[in-house]
Amino acid sequence: MERTDRNRGTNGVWIGLLIIIIGALWLLRQLSFPVPYWLFSWPMILIGFGFIIGIKHNFRDSGWFVLMFIGAVFLVGNIYPDIAWHQYLWPVALIVLGIFLILKPRRRNWKDWQQWSKTHELSPDKMGSDDVLNYSTAFGGLKKNILSKNFKGGYVSNVFGGTELNFMQADIQGTVMLEVSQVFGGTKLIVPSHWEIKSDMSAIFGGIDDKRMPSANVDHTKVLVLKGSTTFGGIEIVSY
């Protein structure tokens, strides 16, 4: 809890500094100082959103990177309109995406699992492959039936891809966390109707849609918490 509070405090400082910088630049512009026009363009808004999302998630999710990259590409086009940058956009985007995926550190190494399990009062040495998820998709799709009767949570990453997880034959005890990080992708969760779903996700040009019918038999001892971010994508929650 102490570490979490410290991270939140640090994040607040960075976001506060960003707001101060924006206000200062705006004030200078109002005072007729030669502030570049592109600092107040919509690509800079995308870059700003990406920076804030990166701060919030300690620059671990890929959503911040995609937003800042898209903003940077269009910003270059605004600053240098004579460059025919459109024809190079997708090749460069694929190259940068490939480099990012190669250099991106593995989220769930041993230290990550230790910290994550300690925070959520889990025991790493008791985690089996059916109890903890760690799935990644890129330019593809994945469908998985979860059969664990003691599901602990996990991590799902989608980049230009999608994941469908069926929990109808699974069970959880207490509160578990499923972290989802996706860019231009989607996740479908099929869960029992009596599970309680809580969302603590960041959605940019996307959303989280719980399509389950309201139920009077919600079991508040079985809580699935969704964390992470979705950018240009969505999460669909259904129950059969």
Helices and strands as residue ranges (DSSP letters): H 2-30, G 37-40, H 42-56, H 63-79, H 86-103, H 110-119, G 124-126, E 132-138, E 141-145, E 151-159, E 162-166, E 172-183, E 186-190, E 195-204, E 207-210, E 219-231, E 234-238
